Amino acid sequence: MTQQALPLTDRLRGRDWLMTQDWADDEIDLVLATADQLKTQFKTGVQTLHLPHKTIFLIFFDNSTRTRNSFEAGITQLGGHGHFIDSKTSQIAHGESPKDMGIILSGYGHGIAIRHDTVPGEGQTYMREVAKWADVPVINMQCDVDHPCQTLADLMTIREEFGQDLRGLKIAVSWAYAPSYVKPMSVPQGLIMLMSRYGMDVTLGHPAEYALMDEPMRLARENTERSGGRFTVVDTMEEAFDGADIVYPKSWGPEALYGDPEAAMKVASQYRHWICDEAMMARAKQRAIYMHCLPADRGSEVTDAVIDGPQSRVYPEAENRMHTAKALMALTM
Ligand code: CP
């Protein structure tokens, strides 16, 4: 007979997940403990039908591999259904308002998740407006400010590697060169906001043009003060990597140039040497791990030797996206 999972707590039922900063430490711990449990159950064939016949609407303003598929597979494994909505082929493209989306989709289902990440100043505001009118939980699948589903999976991966007490560990969040497209700012911003809560030494490295938004920087400083960690900004990848336990080099765009990709790429092309190769990895601790939210620009952000090498954790990190997405849906919907 197939084993069934025990019911979950109702403590977080109905809550929106818009920024990690909106949730208390013990609430994040509860989500991660649930993700651990769901991961074990997934691997041992225990059924986890916590959301039978429930629907989550997945609204995408941008492309996705991990986020879309982790939510769709995840909701299926929870007994529900993920309904994909492409902003370009829905009435959003004709100007349908976030208020209408929030009210109407609330009438059809049990949760709304949104990715709206490529225009600084828009995504988080759009989600908050949907959430204001929706009477089901709204989940941020990546906006201009934060990518809380990614950084939650990153925190899970880091704890799997280093344990629960992360105090004193150095994480290097560094800019890296990528020619493929102007990547959002929300992953580095999400990382500095979340990791600074755990007493870590968070070192942010980037060329002058790649300053992060003011509010995530302010929150990272405030969190650092509260947690007793360190938050430092440097202007070389080398300095960021020196003595690091975790390195997370990835590309993002200059805040003012998201509307002009050609100009953004011209700025980036000056910094082709910002690549994570084996020489760069050698500056970090011997046991350091390499992380990336993916997709990575191989040969530009990182060499194959590093991303496919023994220090890379990109695949467990990507897998944890599904376990954490399931935990968020199962606890809030
Ligand atoms: N890391 C991440 O969010 O991947 P996708 O863009 O493929 O969803």
py3Dmol code that shows the C-alpha trace and the ligand (Angstrom):
import py3Dmol

protein = """\
ATOM      1  CA  MET A   1       0.000   0.000   0.000  1.00  0.00           C
ATOM      2  CA  THR A   2       1.324   3.533  -0.847  1.00  0.00           C
ATOM      3  CA  GLN A   3       2.254   5.510   2.247  1.00  0.00           C
ATOM      4  CA  GLN A   4       0.453   8.872   2.733  1.00  0.00           C
ATOM      5  CA  ALA A   5       2.028  11.978   4.260  1.00  0.00           C
ATOM      6  CA  LEU A   6       0.578  13.372   7.512  1.00  0.00           C
ATOM      7  CA  PRO A   7      -1.305  16.737   7.293  1.00  0.00           C
ATOM      8  CA  LEU A   8       0.752  19.950   7.525  1.00  0.00           C
ATOM      9  CA  THR A   9       0.303  22.861   9.924  1.00  0.00           C
ATOM     10  CA  ASP A  10      -2.164  25.669   9.028  1.00  0.00           C
ATOM     11  CA  ARG A  11       0.064  28.354  10.543  1.00  0.00           C
ATOM     12  CA  LEU A  12       1.053  29.916   7.180  1.00  0.00           C
ATOM     13  CA  ARG A  13      -2.229  29.263   5.352  1.00  0.00           C
ATOM     14  CA  GLY A  14      -3.294  32.254   3.222  1.00  0.00           C
ATOM     15  CA  ARG A  15       0.029  34.106   3.445  1.00  0.00           C
ATOM     16  CA  ASP A  16       1.621  35.825   0.425  1.00  0.00           C
ATOM     17  CA  TRP A  17       5.270  35.085  -0.390  1.00  0.00           C
ATOM     18  CA  LEU A  18       6.426  38.317  -2.035  1.00  0.00           C
ATOM     19  CA  MET A  19       9.829  39.003  -0.429  1.00  0.00           C
ATOM     20  CA  THR A  20      11.781  36.818   2.020  1.00  0.00           C
ATOM     21  CA  GLN A  21      11.997  39.964   4.126  1.00  0.00           C
ATOM     22  CA  ASP A  22       8.203  39.780   4.783  1.00  0.00           C
ATOM     23  CA  TRP A  23       8.592  36.491   6.675  1.00  0.00           C
ATOM     24  CA  ALA A  24      10.089  35.897  10.131  1.00  0.00           C
ATOM     25  CA  ASP A  25      13.090  33.611  10.643  1.00  0.00           C
ATOM     26  CA  ASP A  26      10.996  30.886  12.287  1.00  0.00           C
ATOM     27  CA  GLU A  27       8.512  30.975   9.376  1.00  0.00           C
ATOM     28  CA  ILE A  28      11.351  30.477   6.878  1.00  0.00           C
ATOM     29  CA  ASP A  29      12.666  27.652   9.078  1.00  0.00           C
ATOM     30  CA  LEU A  30       9.229  26.020   8.973  1.00  0.00           C
ATOM     31  CA  VAL A  31       9.153  26.191   5.156  1.00  0.00           C
ATOM     32  CA  LEU A  32      12.630  24.670   4.936  1.00  0.00           C
ATOM     33  CA  ALA A  33      11.783  21.905   7.409  1.00  0.00           C
ATOM     34  CA  THR A  34       8.692  21.140   5.290  1.00  0.00           C
ATOM     35  CA  ALA A  35      10.814  21.179   2.108  1.00  0.00           C
ATOM     36  CA  ASP A  36      13.234  18.682   3.743  1.00  0.00           C
ATOM     37  CA  GLN A  37      10.312  16.445   4.625  1.00  0.00           C
ATOM     38  CA  LEU A  38       8.782  16.685   1.125  1.00  0.00           C
ATOM     39  CA  LYS A  39      12.183  15.932  -0.418  1.00  0.00           C
ATOM     40  CA  THR A  40      12.548  12.737   1.621  1.00  0.00           C
ATOM     41  CA  GLN A  41       8.966  11.742   0.812  1.00  0.00           C
ATOM     42  CA  PHE A  42       9.519  12.398  -2.927  1.00  0.00           C
ATOM     43  CA  LYS A  43      12.593  10.184  -2.904  1.00  0.00           C
ATOM     44  CA  THR A  44      10.956   7.372  -0.944  1.00  0.00           C
ATOM     45  CA  GLY A  45       7.656   7.280  -2.839  1.00  0.00           C
ATOM     46  CA  VAL A  46       5.426   8.620  -0.069  1.00  0.00           C
ATOM     47  CA  GLN A  47       2.325  10.345  -1.505  1.00  0.00           C
ATOM     48  CA  THR A  48       2.017  14.007  -0.543  1.00  0.00           C
ATOM     49  CA  LEU A  49      -1.534  14.923  -1.575  1.00  0.00           C
ATOM     50  CA  HIS A  50      -1.752  18.062   0.568  1.00  0.00           C
ATOM     51  CA  LEU A  51      -3.632  20.112  -2.083  1.00  0.00           C
ATOM     52  CA  PRO A  52      -6.123  17.739  -3.746  1.00  0.00           C
ATOM     53  CA  HIS A  53      -8.002  19.356  -6.677  1.00  0.00           C
ATOM     54  CA  LYS A  54      -6.546  22.793  -5.919  1.00  0.00           C
ATOM     55  CA  THR A  55      -5.394  25.107  -8.719  1.00  0.00           C
ATOM     56  CA  ILE A  56      -2.502  27.557  -8.782  1.00  0.00           C
ATOM     57  CA  PHE A  57      -2.316  30.080 -11.636  1.00  0.00           C
ATOM     58  CA  LEU A  58       1.253  30.621 -12.855  1.00  0.00           C
ATOM     59  CA  ILE A  59       1.567  33.980 -14.623  1.00  0.00           C
ATOM     60  CA  PHE A  60       4.782  34.488 -16.586  1.00  0.00           C
ATOM     61  CA  PHE A  61       5.969  37.795 -18.065  1.00  0.00           C
ATOM     62  CA  ASP A  62       9.352  36.156 -18.838  1.00  0.00           C
ATOM     63  CA  ASN A  63      10.859  32.810 -19.861  1.00  0.00           C
ATOM     64  CA  SER A  64      11.561  30.025 -17.388  1.00  0.00           C
ATOM     65  CA  THR A  65      12.815  26.460 -17.156  1.00  0.00           C
ATOM     66  CA  ARG A  66      13.235  25.727 -13.421  1.00  0.00           C
ATOM     67  CA  THR A  67      10.541  27.941 -11.956  1.00  0.00           C
ATOM     68  CA  ARG A  68       7.719  26.916 -14.263  1.00  0.00           C
ATOM     69  CA  ASN A  69       8.547  23.222 -14.157  1.00  0.00           C
ATOM     70  CA  SER A  70       9.230  23.047 -10.426  1.00  0.00           C
ATOM     71  CA  PHE A  71       5.845  24.646  -9.720  1.00  0.00           C
ATOM     72  CA  GLU A  72       3.968  22.535 -12.282  1.00  0.00           C
ATOM     73  CA  ALA A  73       5.559  19.241 -11.224  1.00  0.00           C
ATOM     74  CA  GLY A  74       5.293  20.275  -7.570  1.00  0.00           C
ATOM     75  CA  ILE A  75       1.582  21.091  -7.589  1.00  0.00           C
ATOM     76  CA  THR A  76       0.865  17.819  -9.429  1.00  0.00           C
ATOM     77  CA  GLN A  77       2.722  15.894  -6.731  1.00  0.00           C
ATOM     78  CA  LEU A  78       0.615  17.726  -4.127  1.00  0.00           C
ATOM     79  CA  GLY A  79      -2.587  16.537  -5.842  1.00  0.00           C
ATOM     80  CA  GLY A  80      -3.464  19.834  -7.534  1.00  0.00           C
ATOM     81  CA  HIS A  81      -3.091  21.524 -10.907  1.00  0.00           C
ATOM     82  CA  GLY A  82      -0.789  24.292 -12.176  1.00  0.00           C
ATOM     83  CA  HIS A  83      -2.391  26.513 -14.794  1.00  0.00           C
ATOM     84  CA  PHE A  84       0.134  28.326 -17.016  1.00  0.00           C
ATOM     85  CA  ILE A  85      -0.679  31.881 -18.144  1.00  0.00           C
ATOM     86  CA  ASP A  86       1.603  33.631 -20.631  1.00  0.00           C
ATOM     87  CA  SER A  87       1.306  37.395 -20.222  1.00  0.00           C
ATOM     88  CA  LYS A  88       1.750  37.810 -23.994  1.00  0.00           C
ATOM     89  CA  THR A  89      -1.181  35.569 -24.967  1.00  0.00           C
ATOM     90  CA  SER A  90      -3.595  36.573 -22.186  1.00  0.00           C
ATOM     91  CA  GLN A  91      -5.507  39.866 -21.898  1.00  0.00           C
ATOM     92  CA  ILE A  92      -2.600  41.212 -19.805  1.00  0.00           C
ATOM     93  CA  ALA A  93      -1.072  42.060 -23.188  1.00  0.00           C
ATOM     94  CA  HIS A  94      -4.114  44.269 -23.901  1.00  0.00           C
ATOM     95  CA  GLY A  95      -3.770  46.029 -20.567  1.00  0.00           C
ATOM     96  CA  GLU A  96      -5.907  43.924 -18.199  1.00  0.00           C
ATOM     97  CA  SER A  97      -5.170  45.262 -14.730  1.00  0.00           C
ATOM     98  CA  PRO A  98      -3.474  43.469 -11.796  1.00  0.00           C
ATOM     99  CA  LYS A  99      -6.637  44.214  -9.788  1.00  0.00           C
ATOM    100  CA  ASP A 100      -8.776  42.251 -12.276  1.00  0.00           C
ATOM    101  CA  MET A 101      -6.234  39.410 -12.418  1.00  0.00           C
ATOM    102  CA  GLY A 102      -6.230  39.160  -8.604  1.00  0.00           C
ATOM    103  CA  ILE A 103     -10.021  39.172  -8.218  1.00  0.00           C
ATOM    104  CA  ILE A 104     -10.884  36.958 -11.202  1.00  0.00           C
ATOM    105  CA  LEU A 105      -8.245  34.272 -10.661  1.00  0.00           C
ATOM    106  CA  SER A 106      -9.124  34.159  -6.933  1.00  0.00           C
ATOM    107  CA  GLY A 107     -12.620  33.160  -8.042  1.00  0.00           C
ATOM    108  CA  TYR A 108     -11.293  30.217 -10.072  1.00  0.00           C
ATOM    109  CA  GLY A 109      -8.630  28.699  -7.848  1.00  0.00           C
ATOM    110  CA  HIS A 110      -6.545  28.660  -4.714  1.00  0.00           C
ATOM    111  CA  GLY A 111      -3.229  30.427  -5.428  1.00  0.00           C
ATOM    112  CA  ILE A 112      -1.550  32.837  -7.858  1.00  0.00           C
ATOM    113  CA  ALA A 113       2.162  32.851  -8.655  1.00  0.00           C
ATOM    114  CA  ILE A 114       3.815  35.533 -10.774  1.00  0.00           C
ATOM    115  CA  ARG A 115       7.121  36.076 -12.589  1.00  0.00           C
ATOM    116  CA  HIS A 116       7.612  39.717 -13.608  1.00  0.00           C
ATOM    117  CA  ASP A 117      11.335  40.384 -13.411  1.00  0.00           C
ATOM    118  CA  THR A 118      12.786  42.323 -16.312  1.00  0.00           C
ATOM    119  CA  VAL A 119      11.660  45.917 -15.732  1.00  0.00           C
ATOM    120  CA  PRO A 120      13.100  47.705 -12.670  1.00  0.00           C
ATOM    121  CA  GLY A 121      10.294  49.364 -10.712  1.00  0.00           C
ATOM    122  CA  GLU A 122       7.474  47.161 -12.061  1.00  0.00           C
ATOM    123  CA  GLY A 123       7.419  43.527 -10.911  1.00  0.00           C
ATOM    124  CA  GLN A 124       7.172  43.851  -7.119  1.00  0.00           C
ATOM    125  CA  THR A 125       4.617  46.672  -7.492  1.00  0.00           C
ATOM    126  CA  TYR A 126       2.497  44.537  -9.857  1.00  0.00           C
ATOM    127  CA  MET A 127       2.544  41.573  -7.454  1.00  0.00           C
ATOM    128  CA  ARG A 128       1.612  43.704  -4.451  1.00  0.00           C
ATOM    129  CA  GLU A 129      -1.344  45.090  -6.428  1.00  0.00           C
ATOM    130  CA  VAL A 130      -2.508  41.575  -7.394  1.00  0.00           C
ATOM    131  CA  ALA A 131      -2.102  40.503  -3.747  1.00  0.00           C
ATOM    132  CA  LYS A 132      -4.087  43.505  -2.506  1.00  0.00           C
ATOM    133  CA  TRP A 133      -7.148  42.336  -4.466  1.00  0.00           C
ATOM    134  CA  ALA A 134      -6.671  38.560  -4.423  1.00  0.00           C
ATOM    135  CA  ASP A 135      -8.156  36.516  -1.611  1.00  0.00           C
ATOM    136  CA  VAL A 136      -5.797  33.600  -2.284  1.00  0.00           C
ATOM    137  CA  PRO A 137      -2.038  33.578  -1.560  1.00  0.00           C
ATOM    138  CA  VAL A 138       0.243  35.260  -4.104  1.00  0.00           C
ATOM    139  CA  ILE A 139       3.744  33.854  -4.647  1.00  0.00           C
ATOM    140  CA  ASN A 140       6.632  35.804  -6.191  1.00  0.00           C
ATOM    141  CA  MET A 141       8.315  33.582  -8.802  1.00  0.00           C
ATOM    142  CA  GLN A 142      10.860  36.398  -9.445  1.00  0.00           C
ATOM    143  CA  CYS A 143      10.403  40.122  -9.674  1.00  0.00           C
ATOM    144  CA  ASP A 144      12.672  43.115 -10.196  1.00  0.00           C
ATOM    145  CA  VAL A 145      13.639  43.238  -6.496  1.00  0.00           C
ATOM    146  CA  ASP A 146      13.726  39.671  -5.173  1.00  0.00           C
ATOM    147  CA  HIS A 147      13.697  36.037  -6.293  1.00  0.00           C
ATOM    148  CA  PRO A 148      12.542  34.544  -2.994  1.00  0.00           C
ATOM    149  CA  CYS A 149      11.833  31.058  -4.396  1.00  0.00           C
ATOM    150  CA  GLN A 150      15.424  30.872  -5.679  1.00  0.00           C
ATOM    151  CA  THR A 151      17.106  32.152  -2.535  1.00  0.00           C
ATOM    152  CA  LEU A 152      15.001  29.836  -0.365  1.00  0.00           C
ATOM    153  CA  ALA A 153      16.295  26.873  -2.405  1.00  0.00           C
ATOM    154  CA  ASP A 154      19.798  28.346  -2.121  1.00  0.00           C
ATOM    155  CA  LEU A 155      19.486  28.543   1.662  1.00  0.00           C
ATOM    156  CA  MET A 156      18.289  24.924   1.741  1.00  0.00           C
ATOM    157  CA  THR A 157      21.297  23.884  -0.372  1.00  0.00           C
ATOM    158  CA  ILE A 158      23.744  25.830   1.812  1.00  0.00           C
ATOM    159  CA  ARG A 159      22.294  24.274   4.992  1.00  0.00           C
ATOM    160  CA  GLU A 160      22.560  20.799   3.454  1.00  0.00           C
ATOM    161  CA  GLU A 161      26.255  21.527   2.940  1.00  0.00           C
ATOM    162  CA  PHE A 162      27.228  23.460   6.069  1.00  0.00           C
ATOM    163  CA  GLY A 163      24.499  22.705   8.661  1.00  0.00           C
ATOM    164  CA  GLN A 164      22.032  25.068  10.345  1.00  0.00           C
ATOM    165  CA  ASP A 165      24.547  27.449  11.943  1.00  0.00           C
ATOM    166  CA  LEU A 166      25.906  29.606   9.114  1.00  0.00           C
ATOM    167  CA  ARG A 167      27.554  32.269  11.287  1.00  0.00           C
ATOM    168  CA  GLY A 168      30.946  33.370   9.998  1.00  0.00           C
ATOM    169  CA  LEU A 169      30.692  31.632   6.628  1.00  0.00           C
ATOM    170  CA  LYS A 170      31.747  33.863   3.761  1.00  0.00           C
ATOM    171  CA  ILE A 171      29.458  34.009   0.705  1.00  0.00           C
ATOM    172  CA  ALA A 172      30.779  35.851  -2.359  1.00  0.00           C
ATOM    173  CA  VAL A 173      27.925  37.256  -4.435  1.00  0.00           C
ATOM    174  CA  SER A 174      29.747  38.491  -7.513  1.00  0.00           C
ATOM    175  CA  TRP A 175      28.821  39.977 -10.850  1.00  0.00           C
ATOM    176  CA  ALA A 176      30.018  37.908 -13.866  1.00  0.00           C
ATOM    177  CA  TYR A 177      30.013  38.576 -17.591  1.00  0.00           C
ATOM    178  CA  ALA A 178      27.191  37.104 -19.721  1.00  0.00           C
ATOM    179  CA  PRO A 179      26.472  37.950 -23.368  1.00  0.00           C
ATOM    180  CA  SER A 180      23.145  36.049 -23.692  1.00  0.00           C
ATOM    181  CA  TYR A 181      20.705  38.625 -22.274  1.00  0.00           C
ATOM    182  CA  VAL A 182      20.437  41.335 -19.620  1.00  0.00           C
ATOM    183  CA  LYS A 183      19.742  39.202 -16.552  1.00  0.00           C
ATOM    184  CA  PRO A 184      17.555  40.555 -13.724  1.00  0.00           C
ATOM    185  CA  MET A 185      18.995  42.068 -10.535  1.00  0.00           C
ATOM    186  CA  SER A 186      16.749  40.048  -8.244  1.00  0.00           C
ATOM    187  CA  VAL A 187      19.009  37.066  -7.526  1.00  0.00           C
ATOM    188  CA  PRO A 188      21.983  39.033  -6.127  1.00  0.00           C
ATOM    189  CA  GLN A 189      19.534  41.325  -4.319  1.00  0.00           C
ATOM    190  CA  GLY A 190      17.647  38.361  -2.892  1.00  0.00           C
ATOM    191  CA  LEU A 191      20.895  36.741  -1.770  1.00  0.00           C
ATOM    192  CA  ILE A 192      22.220  39.775   0.090  1.00  0.00           C
ATOM    193  CA  MET A 193      18.834  40.262   1.800  1.00  0.00           C
ATOM    194  CA  LEU A 194      18.423  36.637   2.889  1.00  0.00           C
ATOM    195  CA  MET A 195      21.976  35.499   3.690  1.00  0.00           C
ATOM    196  CA  SER A 196      22.628  38.611   5.794  1.00  0.00           C
ATOM    197  CA  ARG A 197      20.022  37.309   8.277  1.00  0.00           C
ATOM    198  CA  TYR A 198      22.184  34.382   9.355  1.00  0.00           C
ATOM    199  CA  GLY A 199      25.376  36.031  10.641  1.00  0.00           C
ATOM    200  CA  MET A 200      27.255  35.314   7.438  1.00  0.00           C
ATOM    201  CA  ASP A 201      30.064  37.366   5.926  1.00  0.00           C
ATOM    202  CA  VAL A 202      28.254  38.532   2.787  1.00  0.00           C
ATOM    203  CA  THR A 203      30.658  40.030   0.248  1.00  0.00           C
ATOM    204  CA  LEU A 204      29.161  41.651  -2.830  1.00  0.00           C
ATOM    205  CA  GLY A 205      31.507  42.251  -5.777  1.00  0.00           C
ATOM    206  CA  HIS A 206      30.720  44.153  -8.962  1.00  0.00           C
ATOM    207  CA  PRO A 207      32.071  46.763 -11.400  1.00  0.00           C
ATOM    208  CA  ALA A 208      30.960  50.328 -10.615  1.00  0.00           C
ATOM    209  CA  GLU A 209      28.074  50.303 -13.153  1.00  0.00           C
ATOM    210  CA  TYR A 210      26.369  47.340 -11.475  1.00  0.00           C
ATOM    211  CA  ALA A 211      25.266  48.814  -8.142  1.00  0.00           C
ATOM    212  CA  LEU A 212      22.196  47.056  -6.733  1.00  0.00           C
ATOM    213  CA  MET A 213      18.945  48.865  -5.850  1.00  0.00           C
ATOM    214  CA  ASP A 214      18.919  51.032  -2.717  1.00  0.00           C
ATOM    215  CA  GLU A 215      16.226  49.153  -0.781  1.00  0.00           C
ATOM    216  CA  PRO A 216      17.799  45.647  -0.943  1.00  0.00           C
ATOM    217  CA  MET A 217      21.147  47.232   0.032  1.00  0.00           C
ATOM    218  CA  ARG A 218      19.509  48.981   2.997  1.00  0.00           C
ATOM    219  CA  LEU A 219      17.806  45.767   4.111  1.00  0.00           C
ATOM    220  CA  ALA A 220      21.045  43.777   3.785  1.00  0.00           C
ATOM    221  CA  ARG A 221      22.825  46.312   6.027  1.00  0.00           C
ATOM    222  CA  GLU A 222      19.979  46.270   8.551  1.00  0.00           C
ATOM    223  CA  ASN A 223      19.844  42.453   8.607  1.00  0.00           C
ATOM    224  CA  THR A 224      23.622  42.266   9.027  1.00  0.00           C
ATOM    225  CA  GLU A 225      23.506  44.564  12.037  1.00  0.00           C
ATOM    226  CA  ARG A 226      20.786  42.425  13.621  1.00  0.00           C
ATOM    227  CA  SER A 227      22.472  39.080  12.887  1.00  0.00           C
ATOM    228  CA  GLY A 228      26.026  40.087  13.821  1.00  0.00           C
ATOM    229  CA  GLY A 229      27.432  39.227  10.387  1.00  0.00           C
ATOM    230  CA  ARG A 230      29.381  41.351   7.901  1.00  0.00           C
ATOM    231  CA  PHE A 231      28.329  43.005   4.673  1.00  0.00           C
ATOM    232  CA  THR A 232      31.074  44.302   2.399  1.00  0.00           C
ATOM    233  CA  VAL A 233      31.068  45.666  -1.138  1.00  0.00           C
ATOM    234  CA  VAL A 234      34.214  45.215  -3.259  1.00  0.00           C
ATOM    235  CA  ASP A 235      35.053  46.001  -6.882  1.00  0.00           C
ATOM    236  CA  THR A 236      36.847  42.866  -8.050  1.00  0.00           C
ATOM    237  CA  MET A 237      35.768  39.241  -8.310  1.00  0.00           C
ATOM    238  CA  GLU A 238      39.164  38.282  -6.850  1.00  0.00           C
ATOM    239  CA  GLU A 239      38.569  40.188  -3.626  1.00  0.00           C
ATOM    240  CA  ALA A 240      35.039  38.807  -3.345  1.00  0.00           C
ATOM    241  CA  PHE A 241      36.296  35.228  -3.733  1.00  0.00           C
ATOM    242  CA  ASP A 242      39.283  35.456  -1.340  1.00  0.00           C
ATOM    243  CA  GLY A 243      38.713  32.943   1.473  1.00  0.00           C
ATOM    244  CA  ALA A 244      35.037  32.381   0.560  1.00  0.00           C
ATOM    245  CA  ASP A 245      33.098  29.280   1.635  1.00  0.00           C
ATOM    246  CA  ILE A 246      30.388  29.786  -0.996  1.00  0.00           C
ATOM    247  CA  VAL A 247      30.803  31.560  -4.327  1.00  0.00           C
ATOM    248  CA  TYR A 248      27.811  32.724  -6.340  1.00  0.00           C
ATOM    249  CA  PRO A 249      29.060  34.587  -9.444  1.00  0.00           C
ATOM    250  CA  LYS A 250      26.354  35.605 -11.897  1.00  0.00           C
ATOM    251  CA  SER A 251      25.454  38.351 -14.300  1.00  0.00           C
ATOM    252  CA  TRP A 252      22.935  41.157 -13.957  1.00  0.00           C
ATOM    253  CA  GLY A 253      22.285  44.404 -15.780  1.00  0.00           C
ATOM    254  CA  PRO A 254      22.921  48.057 -14.927  1.00  0.00           C
ATOM    255  CA  GLU A 255      19.667  49.315 -13.329  1.00  0.00           C
ATOM    256  CA  ALA A 256      19.276  52.255 -15.740  1.00  0.00           C
ATOM    257  CA  LEU A 257      19.783  50.210 -18.937  1.00  0.00           C
ATOM    258  CA  TYR A 258      17.117  47.473 -18.879  1.00  0.00           C
ATOM    259  CA  GLY A 259      15.202  49.389 -21.561  1.00  0.00           C
ATOM    260  CA  ASP A 260      18.278  49.515 -23.806  1.00  0.00           C
ATOM    261  CA  PRO A 261      19.812  46.015 -24.018  1.00  0.00           C
ATOM    262  CA  GLU A 262      22.330  47.065 -26.669  1.00  0.00           C
ATOM    263  CA  ALA A 263      23.778  49.765 -24.404  1.00  0.00           C
ATOM    264  CA  ALA A 264      23.725  47.344 -21.454  1.00  0.00           C
ATOM    265  CA  MET A 265      25.723  44.759 -23.441  1.00  0.00           C
ATOM    266  CA  LYS A 266      28.244  47.426 -24.431  1.00  0.00           C
ATOM    267  CA  VAL A 267      28.891  48.192 -20.766  1.00  0.00           C
ATOM    268  CA  ALA A 268      29.150  44.474 -19.960  1.00  0.00           C
ATOM    269  CA  SER A 269      31.649  43.826 -22.757  1.00  0.00           C
ATOM    270  CA  GLN A 270      34.291  45.822 -20.842  1.00  0.00           C
ATOM    271  CA  TYR A 271      34.221  43.169 -18.115  1.00  0.00           C
ATOM    272  CA  ARG A 272      34.691  39.893 -19.992  1.00  0.00           C
ATOM    273  CA  HIS A 273      37.428  38.968 -17.514  1.00  0.00           C
ATOM    274  CA  TRP A 274      34.807  38.640 -14.733  1.00  0.00           C
ATOM    275  CA  ILE A 275      34.578  34.863 -15.243  1.00  0.00           C
ATOM    276  CA  CYS A 276      34.626  32.133 -12.614  1.00  0.00           C
ATOM    277  CA  ASP A 277      37.425  29.796 -13.711  1.00  0.00           C
ATOM    278  CA  GLU A 278      39.620  27.371 -11.786  1.00  0.00           C
ATOM    279  CA  ALA A 279      42.162  30.095 -10.934  1.00  0.00           C
ATOM    280  CA  MET A 280      39.349  32.188  -9.462  1.00  0.00           C
ATOM    281  CA  MET A 281      37.998  29.190  -7.526  1.00  0.00           C
ATOM    282  CA  ALA A 282      41.487  28.637  -6.072  1.00  0.00           C
ATOM    283  CA  ARG A 283      41.160  31.962  -4.237  1.00  0.00           C
ATOM    284  CA  ALA A 284      38.199  30.586  -2.275  1.00  0.00           C
ATOM    285  CA  LYS A 285      38.564  27.976   0.481  1.00  0.00           C
ATOM    286  CA  GLN A 286      39.482  24.477  -0.651  1.00  0.00           C
ATOM    287  CA  ARG A 287      36.081  23.174   0.498  1.00  0.00           C
ATOM    288  CA  ALA A 288      34.207  26.105  -1.088  1.00  0.00           C
ATOM    289  CA  ILE A 289      31.112  25.384  -3.146  1.00  0.00           C
ATOM    290  CA  TYR A 290      30.124  27.013  -6.440  1.00  0.00           C
ATOM    291  CA  MET A 291      26.467  28.008  -6.854  1.00  0.00           C
ATOM    292  CA  HIS A 292      24.427  29.538  -9.674  1.00  0.00           C
ATOM    293  CA  CYS A 293      20.653  29.902 -10.042  1.00  0.00           C
ATOM    294  CA  LEU A 294      20.924  28.858 -13.740  1.00  0.00           C
ATOM    295  CA  PRO A 295      20.766  29.286 -16.636  1.00  0.00           C
ATOM    296  CA  ALA A 296      24.508  30.059 -16.667  1.00  0.00           C
ATOM    297  CA  ASP A 297      26.420  31.400 -19.657  1.00  0.00           C
ATOM    298  CA  ARG A 298      29.085  28.700 -19.923  1.00  0.00           C
ATOM    299  CA  GLY A 299      32.419  30.079 -21.110  1.00  0.00           C
ATOM    300  CA  SER A 300      31.462  33.603 -19.991  1.00  0.00           C
ATOM    301  CA  GLU A 301      30.079  33.584 -16.438  1.00  0.00           C
ATOM    302  CA  VAL A 302      31.803  30.286 -15.615  1.00  0.00           C
ATOM    303  CA  THR A 303      34.022  27.700 -17.254  1.00  0.00           C
ATOM    304  CA  ASP A 304      32.841  24.116 -17.830  1.00  0.00           C
ATOM    305  CA  ALA A 305      35.618  22.914 -15.520  1.00  0.00           C
ATOM    306  CA  VAL A 306      34.058  24.805 -12.609  1.00  0.00           C
ATOM    307  CA  ILE A 307      30.335  24.303 -13.256  1.00  0.00           C
ATOM    308  CA  ASP A 308      30.880  20.595 -14.014  1.00  0.00           C
ATOM    309  CA  GLY A 309      33.578  20.217 -11.368  1.00  0.00           C
ATOM    310  CA  PRO A 310      33.543  18.736  -7.857  1.00  0.00           C
ATOM    311  CA  GLN A 311      32.820  22.053  -6.113  1.00  0.00           C
ATOM    312  CA  SER A 312      29.692  22.781  -8.134  1.00  0.00           C
ATOM    313  CA  ARG A 313      26.302  22.361  -6.449  1.00  0.00           C
ATOM    314  CA  VAL A 314      24.151  23.720  -9.283  1.00  0.00           C
ATOM    315  CA  TYR A 315      22.113  20.558  -9.815  1.00  0.00           C
ATOM    316  CA  PRO A 316      21.160  19.912  -6.161  1.00  0.00           C
ATOM    317  CA  GLU A 317      20.406  23.658  -5.980  1.00  0.00           C
ATOM    318  CA  ALA A 318      18.093  23.402  -9.028  1.00  0.00           C
ATOM    319  CA  GLU A 319      16.445  20.279  -7.593  1.00  0.00           C
ATOM    320  CA  ASN A 320      15.762  22.081  -4.319  1.00  0.00           C
ATOM    321  CA  ARG A 321      13.699  24.611  -6.283  1.00  0.00           C
ATOM    322  CA  MET A 322      10.966  21.978  -6.527  1.00  0.00           C
ATOM    323  CA  HIS A 323      11.038  20.881  -2.887  1.00  0.00           C
ATOM    324  CA  THR A 324      10.882  24.489  -1.658  1.00  0.00           C
ATOM    325  CA  ALA A 325       8.148  25.449  -4.178  1.00  0.00           C
ATOM    326  CA  LYS A 326       6.096  22.484  -2.947  1.00  0.00           C
ATOM    327  CA  ALA A 327       6.601  23.531   0.665  1.00  0.00           C
ATOM    328  CA  LEU A 328       5.475  27.094  -0.085  1.00  0.00           C
ATOM    329  CA  MET A 329       2.349  25.941  -1.942  1.00  0.00           C
ATOM    330  CA  ALA A 330       1.459  23.221   0.569  1.00  0.00           C
ATOM    331  CA  LEU A 331       1.767  25.581   3.549  1.00  0.00           C
ATOM    332  CA  THR A 332       0.099  28.685   2.107  1.00  0.00           C
ATOM    333  CA  MET A 333      -2.668  27.404  -0.219  1.00  0.00           C
TER     334      MET A 333
END
"""
ligand_1 = """\
8
CP
N 16.746 30.046 -11.623
C 15.584 30.264 -12.287
O 14.706 31.013 -11.822
O 15.480 29.548 -13.425
P 14.377 29.807 -14.565
O 14.609 31.205 -15.084
O 14.643 28.754 -15.596
O 13.026 29.679 -13.956
"""
view = py3Dmol.view(width=600, height=400)
view.addModel(protein, "pdb")
view.setStyle({"model": 0}, {"cartoon": {"style": "trace"}})
view.addModel(ligand_1, "xyz")
view.setStyle({"model": 1}, {"stick": {}})
view.zoomTo()
view.show()
